């Protein structure tokens, strides 16, 4: 499997993002804390999906660059971020697809759209206290909503993936020790391309890109654009087939 390059896939994601973004009111310039900034005035669930997808594409570009230079620890940090962004897109999209925007969705959106600072020129005086929705609540919602035979197993898979990447984020010793080796053994702090880990992390990035394509397919469904959903779904299947992989694909009845 050769997971690089991903240029065409990332371009397709950017094109899909532009298509979806054109279907909601655009951001407008407003004055905030003494500066002019772009914001979505309506603060809808669909506008939140757009913003999360933008970060997914940007994050994949960055992870791609890190992998190409052998910075696998930093790649792992970004993949943790990207996975949580994908969870957010799935969580928000299911609310839109089912038409059941729950109190948890409303709580999430309220926290998501809060400004970081509200006092011009004095960040310490800001009254902002962002009430983040616990990640386990989002995963519990996904486990209940996605039609699978064992919701507890789905929740455990999500938790396990998060724990694996958490070691990169928080600098756990087993993850850091991957940077040490060679003949003679030394710390590899300027990239690790010439190590046995190269192929593992390249394949890991492939999985992140694949999951992100699924997020775009579900987002298209959330926007009610069935023809775009079909295009992205078929692209996802072709992406997997090109790498000799067979996975479950997003379907119209929300099966996993």
Secondary structure, 3 states (H helix, E strand, C coil): CCCCCCHHHHHHHHHHHHHHHCCCCCCEEEEECCEEEEECCCCCHHHHHHHHHHHHHHHHHHHHHHHHCCCHHHHHHHHHHHHHHHHHHHHHHHHHHHCCCCHHHHHHHHHHCCCCCCCCCCHHHCCCCCCCCCHHHHHHHHHHHCECCCHHHHHHHHHHHHHHHHHHHHCCHHHHHHHEECCCCEECCCCCCCCCCHHHHHHHHHHHHHHHHHHHHHHHHHCCCHHHHHHHHHHHHHHHHHCCCCCCCCCCCCEC
